[in-house]
Amino acid sequence: MSPRPESPMTRSTCPYCGVGCGVVVQPTPGTTAAGDCEPSAPPVLVSGDPEHPANRGRLCSKGAALAETLGRETRLLEPRIGDRAASWDEALDHVARGFLDVIESDGPEAVAFYVSGQLLTEDYYVANKLMKGFIGAANIDTNSRLCMSSAVAAHLRAFGADAVPGNYEDLELADLVVLAGSNLAWTHPVLFQRLQAARERRPQMRVVVIDPRRTATAEAADLHLALAPGTDGWLFNGLLHHLYREDRLDLQFLEDHVDGFAATLRAARDTAGSVPRVASACGLPEADVAQFFRWFAQTERTVTLFSQGINQSDSGTDKANAILNLHLATGRIGQPAQAPFSVTGQPNAMGGREVGGLANQLAAHMGFDDPGAHDRLRRFWRAPRLAARPGLKAVELFQAIESGRVKAVWIMGTNPAFSLPEAERVSDALRRCPLVVVSDCVADTETTRLADVRLPASAWGEKDGTVTNSERRISRQRAFLPPAGQARPDWWIVCEVARRMGFGSAFPYTRPVEIFREHARLSAFENDGERAFDIGPLAGLSDAGYDALAPVQWPVFAARAAGDPAIGSAPSEPDRAGLRGTARLFSDGRFFHAGGRARLMPVAPQGPSLAIGADFPLRMNTGRIRDHWHSMTRTALSARLSAHRPEPFVEIHPTDAAAHGIGDGQLARLSGPGGQAALLRVRVTAAQPPGSVFVPMHWSAPQAPAARVNALVPASTDPISGQPAFKAIPVDLRPLVADWVGFLLSRERRVLPELPYRAESRGFGFFRYELAGTTAVPDWVLWADRILGSAGDRLQFSDQGAGVFRAARIQSGRLMAVLFIGPDPARLPPREALGQLFGQAVLDDRARIGLLSGHPETAAPAQGRLVCACHGVGEERIRQAIRESGLSTQAELADTLGAGTGCGSCIPELRGLLGETVSAAGARAGIP
């Protein structure tokens, strides 16, 4: 294990999305050697790295709040077997013996690993090596299967390699950027910032957003195509046929470098042969379709960026190939500002692909169907039991656990009992599995609750290794904190289990650099330019060279004379170690299929496989929001990240809300065909298209037990990639008939009784709980005793006839907790003014008098719902500044309040507030 660095400044990489932003970490003044500091201060300061080419100093709201998420209160700090603590030796012996017993009795395919894009490349490498190389089965898959495996399959079909052709600079150089199935402003905010900055420099640049929802990204677009869910294939097929009719294809490029043109064009003509047919199939105005087609046809410098809205479909691979077809048919690939671009969701999804972390891959971009690959890897690893066929993909892996085919599973750094489709069914499968091992840094998740053995893994800030971002850029992640408790790096845990299973000679590593060097050697082993992934020159890095490694894009070559580019690549600047990365692939038209040609793929568009009907009349689209990440194990620790959207919600169009008898702010029950349901707060908005609802995927059991949305998602997958469909699920939405609703604000985290609805979030100095019950409480006073505790003084008000109860607990003059209960959520007071009282050392008499009214006089003016997380600016403060200072532009708002000058993700919302407030002021003044 690497020692904690002594340098006062550490350069590392953000652990959130696939942008791969560089960060600079410095100790907070007053921090001790152990990383401890004053309770009110985080142990470190985190800022964007101005030298990192991915972000050039920018960070999003999540990255800017990283220092606030390093607390240890939620950490798994010791190995545990069942309900008891264990030593590392005992726990590792138990795991190794359990795997060996299963292999002896049922064979190697009865064992499986399920890993994560949160792992570093070195962690991933040894996990894949152990499972495929030495246990001897390919049953290792990753949660990246859920977000980018359709793009992987499409790349392989089109290019012969899982290789993203372009880079982030292409977004800035393009004259047309098409964002398909991506809310870039919220999911990859730094890329959105770079795009917006380029638009300010180059006003002629156009952006088209293809998304059923009017997202923050769509608000900033020149053209928003709000197509019907699942109809992307018709749109892209129609565009291909249009380009052919308008003589905008690159016929020479097709003849020289691409196969499959005739069949692909025929499929496009037969399924979407005209603008009216496309508009009808997609539910779009003909004029908008025609405009998009004209812009694409006339603009050579075009980038098409796609993400989960394309991938997370049961025909996601075909949709991705329909995009790749456009760029191959027009020759818009391999050159500056000409590329199809898949952006990944996790920080090391691409690193996992490099080492073979998917069940249908070998290592180093080799595949089971590649001639000679199996023998090559067997010889390199000296692994006579190397798996000979693909393993089980994520959904089918857990179905195999359910059926008993898999009897031992090791889950690393992920929470499948929350994130997979049919999540409750996954939980049931794990309950019945004879051996469930979980290595994680978090103590309490849906999955750790089901583990037989829990192994404490190092978290971000404690880990040392590499990650690869969406533009193929390898960056170092460096440790700057000591491990919490007995936590250990994932690579160390895997290697220790491997040694105890008798494979010690193949896992001799003592530091991550040793694993990385082997990984680099393998990438070049018998390669000769036949595989896109090649970082062979990095195999010669010294320990010091690895420690100092600057970000570099693969393939990597030793720096050579100018004018001597690598085959199939456009060279980038040499890095500080004299190595040359590759900015763009396929610049010479050479691909990685046999014969060096690319392939167009005929696409027969398909809509969602599950139909809506009388019982389930709406389509559910799931996704991410601006300030939270995955199951919130990290972001929920930050008060400012929790403030923008503090509880789980469902967005619905006003016409659908009226038809279902649901009002804004009410609680509602969302149900699906599988019999599961989720309770969510309703947000009525015209940004949501009629006939569908949007639900974020973030709220898990520790924060909101009744809001596990993926329990509603059927296990429908793309037949090629195995990626689940999360985007067009039939559902029904009904008001929750609640006997009472309420909220609790508490200085301490509280253990609450079982309730139909509970949503926990972090406030500034307090915990916030939104509550609802469907049965009457016989005695509110006794119930409040359990909720508030009995120490200190109690203030209390009760009107049983009106269904109102309010109480507060004060101890040594400080507000400890306040509880408000009523029959209607609209009649509960705002939480903000009450939350401010937790910042007072002693409540004065005026605060006590106004406390139970919900409007204490001593509270500062209300900020309202947080809009700008970077600078802590709320909605009411924004509206007040607009009215009182006569602001009319976003730039004026930025100068006045600083809002929007951080990560920029809130700018579309700020512009919306400007429009609403200025219009309202004009209406009051009688201005038409």
Secondary structure, DSSP 8 states (H G I E B T S, - for coil): -------S-EEEE-SSSTT--EEEEEE-TT--TTS---TTS-SEEEEE-TT-TTTTT---HHHHTGGGG--STTB--S-EETTEE--HHHHHHHHHHHHHHHHHHH-GGGEEEEE-TTS-HHHHHHHHIIIIIII----EEEGGGGTTHHHHHHHHHHHSS------HHHHHH-SEEEEES--HHHHSHHHHHHHHHHHHH-TT-EEEEE-SS--HHHHT-SEEE---TT-HHHHHHHHHHHHHHTT-S-HHHHHHHEE-HHHHHHHHHHHH-SHHHHHHHHT--HHHHHHHHHHHHH-SSEEEEE-HHHHSSTTHHHHHHHHHHHHHHTT-SSBTTBEEEE--SSTTHHHHHHTT-STTB-STT-BTTSTTHHHHHHHHHT-TT---S----HHHHHHHHHHTS--EEEEES--HHHHSSSHHHHHHHHHH-SEEEEEESBS-STTGGG-SEEEEB--TTT--EEEE-TTSEEEEE---S--STT-B-HHHHHHHHHIIIIIGGG---SSHHHHHHHHHHHHHTT-TTSSS---GGGGG--HHHHHT---EESS-EE---TT---TTEEEEEE-TTSEEEEEEE-TTS--SSGGG-EE---------SS---SSS-EEEEEE--SS--TTSTTGGG-HHHHHSS-S-EEEE-HHHHHHTT--TT-EEEEE-TTS-EEEEEEEE-TTS-TTEEEEES---TTT-TT--GGGGS---B-TTT--B--S-EEEEEEE---SEEEEEEESS-------SEEEEEE-SSSEEEEEEESS--S-HHHHHHHHH-SSSEEEEEEETTTTEEEEEEEETTEEEEEEEEES-GGGS--HHHHHHGGG-SS--HHHHHHHTTT--TTS-----SEEETTTTEEHHHHHHHHHHHT--SHHHHHHHH-TTSSS-TTHHHHHHHHHHHHHHHHHHTT--
